[in-house]
């Protein structure tokens, strides 16, 4: 083992490892602030030791741009900015910032101040400004009122002079303040360090003590003096910074002695001492050992790891250096056998680490230690990708989840409405994808997680709305009744049972667009149409939510036209109607949807009916007798309300003598005497049952077969069936028509009917009042049916039909 005598805790000999010199800029005048238009000369200084024999070029910079490259080391400038210089054999100088001001008042100071310097601060006013007085301020407090020289001198600068300075002055009505300058007194040189080295040129018993310190580049021209002390006594003094002594082991020293040195300027205004040291045997360092704390090969990003470099032997001070791969991380000189260095881990911190230890006998490198930094997975980003601009049922959607940071492997999990879907672990740690065939149930919120064992990170939620194409709609036609009628308001109702809203519904009639309606919530839409005959045809609708229109099935519509008021035409063979003629009653409604049922009436008694399935008119043939004289009408009915024609009056010509004579004689006689009244009553009596029975095919009504002792138009079957008989005898009044209506036995029907009817009419004819008071008729075989029936509107009831006949209006009128 090699042992060397040296001084404790010292660095290499001054200058032995000195780096390339750094250029220094000086100013003339020595200020950093000038008035606009002034000029200053910059000088670039490089240590003469490194000045090349050949003439060097000086590069001048303004900011980061090369301003000029010249052979001389001086440059005159007039522009504000930061100036730097360098040569081929020097480092770039520190920047010097110059300000050329347009202010009225400026404070000038040197660019740097070192301890012990004599410093002058100068308060300068513009040539056109005559200030009465000027004052200098330090840290906002007045320091001194300046004299005519406007200067302030600091004889030996020290830490007490640190602060912010400015000056101020005033005219008659104005005051002015200068720029502010911060003065920070720098250390001229650090406390010296006493080092020892064996003298390679002398015997091993001689040591060289070196008093090391360092002047800043700006003060490289300052001369220093050195003193060496042993146990409080000056051993040597002069401009040399080293002292040669004998090794204490030679026996020259009887006990341990303390050595120190002192460095001071020539003027002795700055003087600094080293620490006291004892001479001892210096041992080269052993190979260091690198350890990590915490002691694990894997660590998390963001955690702090401390690297410890330790030597088991070696004289101090020891310079420790830490490396990541071949990159120097940190250097540390210590008087202990151990140095530490802490780092905050990032993804780039993974790799191999080592350290070196050096106490002047050459560096010793440790074994390498590997460190793997696990980066927790970052918050992933979930991307939903569909083929089109929106998600549609049946599309295959790709869910892509990716964490941009994180040490692999990373486990990715996919969720739909917080329900787990599936997971994937790509080996590279990059993103992963998951495909999903979309159904309506896939609408909702999606998220994914990334987990590499350091805590799962969940993505932001991504919302998805799966659009369902509209299904084939169903068209429903709605009318107020059971069939569509002209004038009805028909509702066209279109509904798609499936489909994402909004859905646009369109309505068509025979492929012609009618209108549209948008249903914001889907569902259904309606369209109203006031029906006319032209609206018969085919109807359809479409449902469209942007994914293709769907058309409904065609719905046919037949608009039913109510039958119009029919026209009744009576057609006889000749110009006049005679008994025995066959008369055609032709009824026709010019408008109306078929089938139309036509009914024919004679004096409001139905004659017959005919249904026409294809529209048009209908006819009814009638073999005329004298009974057919009267009013005829017809009805047209297609289920939407019967329409009645106007009444047509028919008069039968050519009545026979046997029938015409008694009637005419009775009528004439009644006009001239009271007997005529009886005949009129008899005629009314005969008319009454004819109306009640209506049209009949009873052979007793044929004149050739009738009983001459009975009334010609007496409706025998009606009396036999004991039907109540109502007759509009007195339609204009409200008087009683019948006081008694009796049930009569069939055996004496002729006599009783004749006598009782006449008796009633004689007693209660409204126009004359009672004529006579015959004896009340008393019949044992009769019973009262009605007592006192008032006159009502005409009503006919037949056994043939329950239909209420229409009442024809006068010509030009209409039945309602």
C-alpha positions in Angstrom: 0.0 0.0 0.0 1.3 3.4 -1.0 1.3 6.0 1.7 1.9 9.7 1.0 2.2 12.6 3.4 -0.2 15.5 2.7 -2.6 18.0 4.2 -6.1 17.0 5.2 -9.1 18.0 3.0 -7.4 19.7 0.1 -7.9 19.7 -3.7 -5.3 19.3 -6.5 -2.5 21.9 -6.9 -3.7 25.2 -8.3 -3.5 25.3 -12.0 -2.8 21.6 -12.4 -6.3 20.8 -13.7 -7.2 24.4 -14.7 -9.7 24.5 -17.5 -9.7 26.6 -20.6 -9.8 30.3 -19.5 -12.8 32.4 -19.7 -12.8 35.7 -21.5 -13.6 38.9 -19.5 -15.1 42.2 -20.8 -14.0 45.5 -19.3 -15.7 48.9 -20.0 -14.4 52.4 -20.6 -15.9 54.5 -19.1 -16.6 51.8 -16.5 -20.4 52.3 -16.5 -23.3 50.3 -17.7 -25.8 53.1 -18.2 -25.2 56.0 -20.6 -27.2 58.7 -22.3 -28.4 58.1 -25.8 -25.7 59.1 -28.2 -22.8 58.3 -25.8 -20.3 55.7 -26.8 -18.4 53.1 -24.7 -15.4 51.0 -25.5 -15.5 47.3 -24.7 -12.2 45.3 -24.2 -12.1 41.5 -24.4 -9.4 40.1 -22.0 -8.0 36.6 -22.2 -5.2 35.3 -20.0 -1.8 35.7 -21.7 -0.8 32.2 -20.7 -3.3 30.9 -23.4 -2.8 33.6 -25.9 -1.6 32.1 -29.2 1.5 33.2 -30.8 -0.4 34.0 -33.9 -2.8 36.9 -33.9 -6.2 35.8 -32.6 -9.7 36.9 -33.9 -12.1 38.2 -31.3 -15.8 37.4 -31.8 -18.3 39.9 -30.4 -21.9 39.0 -29.7 -25.0 41.2 -29.2 -27.6 39.0 -27.6 -27.2 35.6 -29.3 -26.1 36.9 -32.7 -22.5 37.5 -33.7 -22.0 41.2 -34.0 -18.5 41.3 -35.3 -15.3 39.3 -35.7 -12.2 41.4 -35.6 -8.5 41.0 -34.9 -8.4 43.6 -32.1 -9.8 43.1 -28.7 -11.7 46.4 -28.4 -15.1 47.4 -29.8 -16.9 50.8 -29.5 -20.7 50.5 -29.2 -23.7 52.9 -28.8 -26.6 50.5 -28.7 -28.3 48.9 -25.7 -28.1 45.1 -25.2 -26.1 42.3 -23.7 -22.5 42.0 -25.1 -20.2 39.0 -24.9 -16.9 38.0 -26.4 -14.6 35.1 -26.9 -11.6 33.8 -28.8 -10.7 30.5 -30.3 -8.8 29.5 -27.2 -11.2 30.9 -24.6 -14.7 30.3 -23.3 -17.5 32.8 -23.9 -17.4 35.6 -21.5 -20.1 36.6 -19.1 -22.6 39.0 -20.6 -22.4 42.8 -19.9 -25.7 44.6 -20.3 -25.4 48.2 -21.5 -28.3 50.7 -21.4 -28.3 53.9 -23.6 -31.1 55.8 -22.0 -33.2 58.8 -23.1 -34.0 59.7 -19.5 -33.2 63.1 -18.1 -31.4 61.7 -15.1 -29.3 58.5 -14.9 -27.2 56.8 -12.2 -24.0 55.2 -13.4 -22.2 52.3 -11.7 -19.6 49.7 -12.7 -20.9 46.4 -14.0 -19.5 44.4 -11.0 -18.3 45.2 -7.6 -15.9 43.0 -5.5 -15.0 43.3 -1.9 -12.2 45.8 -1.3 -13.0 47.7 -4.5 -13.1 51.4 -4.6 -16.5 52.1 -6.2 -17.8 55.4 -7.7 -21.5 56.0 -8.3 -22.2 59.0 -10.6 -25.5 60.8 -10.9 -25.6 62.4 -14.4 -28.2 64.9 -15.7 -28.9 65.6 -19.4 -27.1 68.6 -20.9 -30.4 70.5 -21.2 -31.3 69.9 -17.6 -30.0 72.2 -14.8 -30.8 70.6 -11.5 -30.4 72.7 -8.3 -29.5 69.7 -6.2 -29.1 65.9 -6.4 -29.5 63.3 -3.8 -28.4 59.6 -3.7 -30.8 57.0 -2.2 -30.1 53.5 -1.0 -33.0 51.1 -0.6 -35.4 54.0 -0.8 -33.7 56.1 1.9 -31.6 59.2 1.2 -27.9 58.3 1.6 -26.3 61.6 0.7 -26.8 65.0 -0.9 -24.4 65.1 -3.8 -22.0 67.9 -4.5 -21.2 69.5 -7.8 -19.3 66.4 -8.9 -22.5 64.4 -8.6 -20.4 61.4 -7.5 -20.4 59.1 -4.5 -17.4 57.1 -3.5 -17.1 53.8 -1.6 -13.5 53.3 -0.5 -13.5 49.6 0.2 -16.6 47.8 -0.8 -18.0 45.2 1.5 -21.2 43.4 2.2 -22.5 46.4 4.0 -22.7 48.2 0.7 -25.1 45.8 -0.9 -28.4 47.4 -1.9 -30.4 49.2 -4.5 -29.3 52.8 -5.4 -30.8 55.6 -7.3 -30.5 59.4 -7.4 -33.0 62.2 -7.7 -33.0 65.9 -8.5 -35.3 68.8 -9.0 -35.8 72.0 -11.0 -38.2 74.8 -10.3 -41.4 72.9 -10.7 -40.2 69.4 -11.6 -38.5 66.6 -9.9 -36.6 63.8 -11.6 -35.6 60.3 -10.6 -32.9 58.1 -12.2 -32.8 54.5 -13.0 -32.2 52.0 -10.1 -29.0 50.0 -9.8 -28.6 47.0 -7.6 -25.1 46.5 -6.2 -24.1 43.1 -5.0 -20.6 43.0 -3.6 -18.9 39.8 -4.7 -16.2 37.8 -3.0 -12.8 38.7 -4.3 -11.4 35.3 -3.6 -12.5 32.4 -1.4 -10.7 31.4 1.8 -7.6 29.6 0.8 -7.2 25.9 1.2 -3.9 24.4 2.4 -2.9 21.3 0.5 0.1 19.0 0.6 1.7 16.9 -2.1 4.8 14.8 -2.2 7.6 16.5 -4.0 8.1 14.4 -7.1 11.5 16.1 -7.6 12.8 15.6 -4.1 13.1 12.8 -1.7 10.1 11.2 -0.2 10.7 13.0 3.2 9.9 16.4 1.8 6.4 17.8 1.4 5.1 20.7 -0.5 2.3 22.8 1.2 0.3 24.8 -1.3 -2.0 27.7 -0.3 -4.8 27.5 -2.9 -7.4 30.1 -3.7 -9.0 31.5 -6.9 -9.5 35.0 -8.3 -12.5 35.7 -10.5 -11.7 36.3 -14.2 -12.6 40.0 -13.8 -9.9 40.3 -11.2 -7.2 38.2 -12.7 -4.8 41.1 -12.6 -5.0 41.5 -8.8 -1.7 40.5 -7.1 -2.0 38.3 -4.0 0.5 37.8 -1.2 0.7 34.6 0.9 1.9 33.8 4.4 2.4 30.3 5.9 2.0 29.6 9.6 3.2 26.7 11.8 1.7 26.6 15.3 1.0 30.3 15.1 4.4 31.4 13.8 5.0 32.8 10.3 7.1 30.3 8.4 7.3 32.1 5.1 5.8 35.1 3.4 5.8 36.4 -0.2 4.1 36.1 -3.6 4.7 32.3 -3.8 1.7 30.2 -2.8 3.7 27.1 -1.8 6.0 26.0 1.0 8.3 23.0 1.1 8.7 21.2 4.4 10.2 18.0 5.6 8.1 14.9 6.2 7.3 14.8 9.9 8.1 11.1 9.9 11.8 12.0 9.4 12.0 12.8 13.0 12.3 16.5 12.5 9.0 17.1 14.2 8.7 16.0 17.8 4.9 16.3 17.8 2.0 17.0 15.6 2.1 20.5 14.3 -0.7 22.7 12.9 -0.2 24.5 9.6 -2.3 27.1 7.9 -1.9 29.9 5.3 -3.1 33.4 4.6 -3.8 35.2 1.3 -4.2 39.0 1.0 -4.1 41.7 -1.5 -1.1 44.0 -1.8 -2.9 46.8 -0.1 -4.0 44.2 2.6 -7.6 45.5 2.5 -8.8 41.9 1.8 -7.2 39.2 3.8 -8.4 35.6 4.3 -7.0 32.6 6.2 -7.2 28.8 5.6 -8.2 26.3 8.2 -5.6 24.7 10.4 -4.4 21.2 9.3 -2.3 18.5 10.7 0.2 16.6 8.6 -0.7 12.9 8.3 -0.1 10.0 6.0 -2.3 10.1 2.9 -3.9 6.8 1.6 -5.3 6.3 -1.9 -9.0 5.5 -2.0 -10.2 2.0 -2.4 -12.8 1.0 -5.0 -16.1 2.5 -3.9 -19.3 0.6 -3.5 -22.6 2.0 -4.9 -25.9 1.3 -3.1 -29.4 2.5 -3.7 -31.9 3.6 -1.1 -34.6 2.2 -1.0 -32.6 -1.0 -1.9 -34.7 -2.3 -4.7 -34.1 -2.8 -8.4 -37.5 -1.4 -9.3 -39.0 2.0 -8.3 -41.9 4.1 -9.3 -41.8 7.2 -11.4 -42.0 10.3 -9.1 -40.3 8.5 -6.2 -36.9 9.6 -4.9 -33.9 7.3 -4.9 -30.7 8.1 -3.1 -27.4 6.8 -4.5 -24.7 6.2 -1.9 -21.0 6.0 -3.0 -18.7 4.7 -0.2 -15.0 3.9 0.1 -13.7 1.7 2.9 -10.3 3.5 3.0 -8.6 6.5 1.5 -7.4 9.8 2.7 -9.8 12.7 2.5 -10.9 14.9 0.9 -12.4 12.5 -1.7 -14.1 13.6 -4.9 -17.1 11.5 -5.6 -18.8 11.5 -9.0 -22.1 9.8 -9.9 -22.9 8.4 -13.4 -26.0 7.2 -15.2 -24.5 5.2 -17.9 -21.6 7.4 -19.1 -23.4 10.6 -18.2 -22.1 12.5 -15.2 -24.9 13.3 -12.9 -23.1 15.0 -10.0 -19.7 15.6 -8.4 -19.3 16.0 -4.6 -16.1 16.5 -2.6 -16.3 15.4 1.0 -14.1 14.8 4.0 -16.0 11.6 4.8 -15.8 8.1 3.3 -19.3 8.4 1.8 -21.2 10.7 -0.5 -24.9 10.6 -1.5 -27.0 11.9 -4.4 -30.8 11.9 -4.6 -32.8 11.9 -7.8 -36.5 12.1 -8.6 -37.3 9.2 -10.9 -38.7 9.6 -14.4 -39.3 7.2 -17.2 -35.8 8.1 -18.5 -34.2 7.2 -15.1 -34.1 3.5 -15.9 -30.6 2.1 -16.6 -27.2 1.4 -15.1 -25.6 3.6 -12.4 -22.0 3.8 -11.1 -19.8 6.1 -9.1 -16.1 7.0 -8.8 -14.0 8.1 -5.9 -10.8 10.1 -6.3 -8.5 11.7 -3.6 -5.8 12.7 -6.0 -4.3 9.3 -6.8 -6.6 8.5 -9.6 -10.4 7.7 -9.8 -11.7 4.4 -8.7 -15.0 3.2 -10.2 -17.7 1.1 -8.5 -19.6 -1.8 -10.0 -22.8 -0.8 -11.8 -26.2 -1.1 -10.3 -29.3 -1.5 -12.5 -32.5 0.4 -11.8 -35.8 -0.1 -13.5 -38.3 2.7 -13.1 -42.0 1.7 -13.3 -44.2 4.4 -14.7 -47.7 4.2 -13.4 -50.3 4.1 -16.2 -51.6 7.5 -17.1 -55.3 8.3 -17.4 -56.2 6.5 -20.6 -58.1 8.0 -23.5 -61.1 6.1 -24.8 -62.1 6.5 -28.5 -65.3 5.2 -30.0 -64.9 4.6 -33.7 -67.9 3.8 -36.0 -68.0 3.6 -39.8 -70.1 6.7 -40.3 -70.8 10.0 -38.6 -73.1 8.3 -36.1 -73.6 4.9 -34.5 -76.2 2.8 -36.2 -77.7 -0.5 -35.2 -75.6 -3.3 -36.9 -72.4 -1.2 -37.1 -69.2 -2.7 -35.7 -67.9 -0.1 -33.3 -64.2 -0.1 -32.2 -63.5 0.9 -28.6 -59.8 2.0 -28.5 -58.3 2.6 -25.1 -54.7 3.9 -24.7 -52.6 5.3 -21.9 -49.9 7.5 -23.3 -47.6 6.8 -20.3 -47.0 3.7 -18.3 -44.6 0.8 -18.0 -45.8 -2.3 -19.7 -47.5 -4.6 -19.4 -50.8 -2.7 -19.0 -54.1 -4.4 -18.5 -57.0 -2.5 -20.2 -60.6 -3.1 -19.1 -63.7 -1.9 -21.0 -67.0 -0.9 -19.3 -70.5 -0.1 -20.5 -72.6 1.8 -17.9 -70.1 0.5 -15.3 -70.7 -3.1 -16.4 -67.5 -4.9 -17.3 -67.3 -5.9 -21.0 -63.9 -7.4 -21.5 -60.2 -6.9 -20.9 -56.9 -7.0 -22.9 -53.2 -6.9 -22.0 -51.0 -5.9 -24.9 -47.4 -6.8 -24.3 -46.0 -3.6 -25.6 -48.1 -1.4 -23.3 -49.6 0.5 -26.2 -53.3 0.9 -26.6 -55.8 -1.9 -27.3 -59.0 -2.2 -29.2 -62.3 -4.0 -28.7 -65.0 -4.4 -31.3 -68.7 -4.4 -30.6 -71.6 -5.1 -33.0 -74.1 -2.5 -32.0 -77.7 -3.1 -30.9 -80.1 -0.5 -29.4 -79.1 -1.7 -26.0 -75.6 -0.5 -26.5 -76.6 3.2 -26.1 -75.1 4.6 -22.9 -71.8 5.6 -21.3 -68.5 3.8 -22.0 -65.2 4.0 -20.1 -62.0 2.1 -19.9 -59.3 1.5 -17.3 -55.5 1.1 -17.6 -53.7 -0.8 -14.9 -50.1 -1.8 -14.7 -50.2 -2.8 -11.1 -49.7 0.7 -9.7 -53.4 1.6 -9.4 -56.1 1.5 -12.1 -56.7 4.7 -14.0 -60.1 5.3 -15.6 -60.8 7.3 -18.7 -63.3 10.0 -19.1 -66.8 8.7 -19.9 -67.7 8.6 -23.6 -71.4 8.7 -24.4 -72.9 6.7 -27.2 -76.3 7.0 -28.7 -77.1 4.0 -31.0 -79.4 5.2 -33.7 -82.1 2.7 -34.6 -83.3 2.9 -38.2 -87.0 3.6 -38.5 -89.0 0.5 -38.9 -91.7 0.1 -41.6 -94.4 2.4 -40.5 -98.1 1.5 -40.1 -100.6 3.9 -41.7 -104.0 4.2 -40.2 -106.9 6.2 -41.7 -109.3 7.4 -39.1 -112.7 8.9 -40.0 -115.5 9.9 -37.6 -117.8 7.1 -38.7 -117.6 3.6 -40.1 -116.9 4.9 -43.6 -115.2 7.9 -45.1 -117.7 10.5 -46.2 -117.3 13.6 -48.2 -116.8 16.5 -45.8 -115.3 14.3 -43.0 -112.0 15.3 -41.6 -109.9 12.2 -42.0 -106.8 11.7 -39.8 -103.9 9.9 -41.5 -101.9 8.4 -38.6 -98.4 7.1 -39.3 -96.4 5.3 -36.7 -93.1 3.5 -36.8 -92.8 1.1 -33.8 -89.1 1.3 -33.8 -86.6 4.0 -34.7 -84.5 6.6 -32.9 -86.0 10.1 -32.8 -86.5 12.5 -34.4 -88.4 10.8 -37.1 -89.8 12.7 -40.1 -93.1 11.4 -41.3 -94.3 12.0 -44.9 -97.7 11.4 -46.2 -98.6 10.4 -49.8 -101.8 10.1 -51.9 -101.4 8.1 -55.0 -97.6 8.7 -54.7 -98.2 12.4 -54.6 -96.7 14.2 -51.5 -99.3 15.6 -49.2 -97.3 16.9 -46.2 -94.9 16.0 -43.5 -94.5 16.1 -39.8 -91.5 15.7 -37.5 -91.9 13.7 -34.3 -89.1 14.9 -31.9 -89.6 12.0 -29.6 -90.2 9.4 -32.4 -93.5 7.8 -31.9 -96.1 8.9 -34.4 -97.4 11.7 -36.5 -100.8 12.6 -37.9 -102.0 14.6 -40.9 -105.6 15.8 -41.3 -107.5 15.9 -44.6 -110.9 17.3 -45.3 -112.4 14.7 -47.7 -113.7 15.4 -51.1 -114.7 12.8 -53.7 -111.3 13.2 -55.3 -109.6 11.9 -52.2 -110.5 8.3 -53.0 -107.4 6.4 -53.8 -104.3 4.8 -52.3 -102.5 6.3 -49.3 -99.1 5.6 -47.8 -96.6 7.2 -45.5 -92.9 7.2 -44.9 -90.8 7.3 -41.7 -87.3 8.7 -42.0 -84.8 9.3 -39.2 -81.8 9.9 -41.5 -81.0 6.2 -42.0 -83.2 5.6 -45.1 -86.9 6.2 -45.5 -89.3 3.3 -44.8 -92.6 3.3 -46.6 -95.8 1.8 -45.2 -98.1 -0.6 -47.0 -100.6 1.1 -49.2 -104.0 1.7 -47.6 -106.9 2.2 -50.1 -109.7 4.7 -49.4 -113.1 5.0 -50.9 -114.7 8.3 -50.1 -118.4 7.8 -49.9 -120.5 10.6 -51.4 -123.9 11.0 -49.7 -126.8 10.5 -52.1 -128.0 13.8 -53.5 -131.7 14.7 -53.6 -133.2 12.5 -56.2 -135.5 13.5 -59.0 -138.7 11.6 -59.5 -140.1 11.2 -63.0 -143.5 9.7 -63.7 -143.7 8.3 -67.2 -147.1 7.3 -68.6 -147.9 6.1 -72.2 -149.8 9.2 -73.1 -150.1 12.8 -72.2 -152.6 11.9 -69.5 -152.8 9.0 -67.1 -155.8 6.7 -67.3 -156.8 3.8 -65.3 -155.2 0.7 -66.6 -152.1 2.5 -67.8 -148.7 1.2 -66.7 -146.9 4.1 -65.2 -143.1 4.1 -64.6 -141.8 5.9 -61.6 -138.2 6.7 -62.2 -136.1 7.9 -59.3 -132.5 9.0 -59.8 -129.9 10.8 -57.5 -127.2 12.4 -59.7 -124.6 12.1 -57.0 -123.9 9.4 -54.4 -121.7 6.5 -53.9 -123.3 3.1 -54.8 -125.1 1.0 -53.8 -128.1 3.3 -53.5 -131.4 2.1 -52.2 -134.4 3.8 -53.9 -137.9 3.8 -52.2 -141.1 4.9 -53.9 -144.0 6.5 -52.0 -147.6 7.3 -52.8 -149.0 9.8 -50.4 -146.2 8.8 -48.0 -147.1 5.2 -48.2 -144.2 3.0 -49.4 -144.9 1.4 -52.7 -141.7 -0.5 -53.1 -137.9 -0.2 -53.2 -135.0 -1.1 -55.5 -131.2 -1.2 -54.8 -128.9 -0.1 -57.5 -125.3 -1.5 -56.9 -123.6 0.5 -59.5 -125.3 3.9 -59.1 -127.7 5.5 -61.5 -131.5 5.6 -61.2 -134.1 3.0 -60.4 -137.7 2.5 -61.8 -140.9 1.2 -60.4 -143.9 0.2 -62.6 -147.5 0.8 -61.4 -150.7 -0.3 -63.1 -152.9 2.7 -62.5 -156.3 2.8 -60.9 -158.4 5.7 -59.8 -156.9 5.2 -56.3 -153.5 6.1 -57.6 -154.4 9.8 -57.8 -152.3 11.7 -55.3 -148.7 12.7 -54.5 -145.7 10.6 -55.3 -142.2 10.9 -54.0 -139.1 8.8 -53.8 -136.0 8.4 -51.5 -132.4 7.8 -52.3 -130.4 6.2 -49.5 -126.8 4.9 -49.6 -126.5 4.6 -45.8 -125.6 8.2 -45.2 -129.1 9.5 -44.7 -132.1 9.2 -47.0 -132.7 12.1 -49.4 -136.3 12.7 -50.5 -137.4 14.0 -53.9 -139.9 16.7 -54.4 -143.5 15.5 -54.5 -145.1 14.9 -57.9 -148.9 15.1 -58.1 -150.7 12.6 -60.3 -154.3 13.0 -61.4 -156.0 10.0 -63.0 -158.3 10.9 -65.8 -161.5 9.1 -67.1 -163.2 7.8 -63.9 -166.2 5.5 -64.6 -169.8 6.7 -64.4 -170.9 4.3 -61.7 -168.2 5.7 -59.4 -168.2 9.3 -60.4 -172.0 10.0 -60.2 -172.7 9.3 -56.5 -169.6 11.1 -55.5 -170.4 14.2 -57.6 -174.0 14.2 -56.6 -173.1 13.9 -52.9 -170.6 16.7 -53.2 -173.1 19.0 -54.9 -175.9 18.1 -52.5 -173.7 18.9 -49.6 -173.0 22.3 -50.9 -176.7 23.3 -50.8 -178.1 21.7 -47.7 -177.5 19.9 -44.5 -177.6 16.6 -46.3 -174.4 17.6 -48.1 -172.6 17.8 -44.8 -173.5 14.1 -44.2 -172.1 13.2 -47.5 -168.9 15.0 -46.9 -168.6 13.3 -43.6 -169.2 10.0 -45.3 -166.4 10.8 -47.8 -164.1 11.6 -44.9 -165.0 8.4 -43.2 -164.2 6.5 -46.3 -160.9 8.3 -46.8 -159.8 7.7 -43.3 -159.3 3.9 -43.4 -157.6 4.2 -46.8 -154.9 6.2 -45.5 -154.4 4.0 -42.5 -154.0 0.9 -44.6 -151.8 2.3 -47.2 -151.5 0.8 -50.6 -152.9 -2.8 -50.6 -153.6 -5.5 -53.0 -156.8 -6.6 -51.2 -159.3 -7.7 -54.0 -162.2 -6.0 -52.0 -160.8 -2.7 -53.1 -161.4 -3.4 -56.7 -164.6 -1.6 -57.8 -165.9 -4.6 -59.7 -165.8 -6.8 -56.6 -166.7 -4.3 -53.9 -169.9 -4.5 -51.8 -172.2 -1.7 -53.0 -173.6 -1.3 -49.4 -170.1 -0.7 -47.9 -167.7 2.2 -48.3 -165.7 1.8 -51.4 -162.2 2.5 -49.8 -162.8 0.8 -46.5 -159.8 -1.1 -45.3 -161.4 -4.3 -43.9 -158.2 -6.0 -42.7 -157.2 -3.0 -40.6 -160.4 -3.3 -38.6 -160.2 -7.0 -38.3 -156.7 -6.8 -36.8 -158.0 -4.1 -34.3 -155.2 -1.8 -35.2 -155.5 1.7 -33.7 -156.2 4.2 -36.5 -154.7 7.7 -36.5 -155.8 10.1 -39.1 -154.8 13.7 -39.6 -158.4 14.9 -39.8 -157.8 18.3 -38.4 -154.1 19.1 -39.0 -154.3 22.8 -38.3 -156.0 22.7 -35.0 -155.3 21.2 -31.6 -158.9 20.0 -31.0 -159.9 16.5 -30.0 -160.5 14.3 -33.0 -161.8 11.2 -31.3 -163.6 11.1 -28.0 -163.9 7.3 -28.1 -162.3 4.6 -30.2 -164.0 1.3 -29.6 -163.1 -2.2 -30.3 -165.9 -3.7 -32.5 -166.8 -7.3 -32.9 -166.4 -8.6 -36.4 -170.0 -9.7 -36.8 -171.5 -6.2 -37.0 -168.5 -4.4 -38.2 -170.2 -2.7 -41.2 -173.1 -1.2 -39.3 -171.2 -0.2 -36.3 -168.3 1.2 -38.3 -170.5 3.3 -40.5 -172.8 4.6 -37.7 -170.1 5.2 -35.2 -167.7 6.9 -37.5 -170.4 9.3 -38.8 -171.6 9.9 -35.2 -168.1 10.9 -34.2 -167.6 13.2 -37.1 -171.0 14.9 -36.7 -170.3 15.5 -33.1 -166.8 16.9 -33.3 -166.2 18.5 -36.6 -164.0 21.4 -35.5 -165.2 23.9 -38.2 -168.9 23.7 -37.2 -169.1 22.4 -33.7 -171.9 20.0 -32.7 -174.7 19.8 -35.3 -176.9 17.4 -33.5 -176.7 15.2 -30.5 -177.6 11.7 -31.6 -178.2 9.2 -29.0 -175.0 7.8 -27.7 -174.3 4.5 -29.4 -174.3 1.6 -27.1 -172.9 -1.7 -28.1 -172.6 -4.5 -25.8 -169.9 -6.1 -28.0 -167.6 -3.0 -28.0 -165.0 -1.7 -25.6 -163.3 1.7 -25.4 -159.7 1.7 -26.8 -158.8 5.4 -26.5 -160.8 8.2 -24.9 -159.8 11.5 -26.1 -156.9 11.5 -28.6 -155.7 14.9 -29.8 -154.7 15.6 -33.3 -151.0 14.9 -34.1 -148.8 15.1 -37.2 -149.5 12.4 -39.8 -148.1 9.0 -38.9 -148.6 5.8 -41.0 -147.7 2.4 -39.7 -147.7 -0.6 -41.9 -146.9 -4.2 -41.4 -144.9 -4.2 -44.6 -142.1 -1.9 -43.5 -140.8 -0.1 -40.3 -139.1 2.6 -42.3 -140.3 6.1 -41.7 -141.3 7.6 -45.0 -139.8 10.9 -46.0 -142.1 13.9 -46.2 -141.7 15.4 -49.6 -141.5 19.1 -49.6 -143.4 21.4 -51.9 -141.7 21.8 -55.2 -138.4 23.3 -54.6 -138.2 22.2 -51.0 -135.9 19.6 -49.4 -136.6 16.8 -46.8 -134.6 17.0 -43.7 
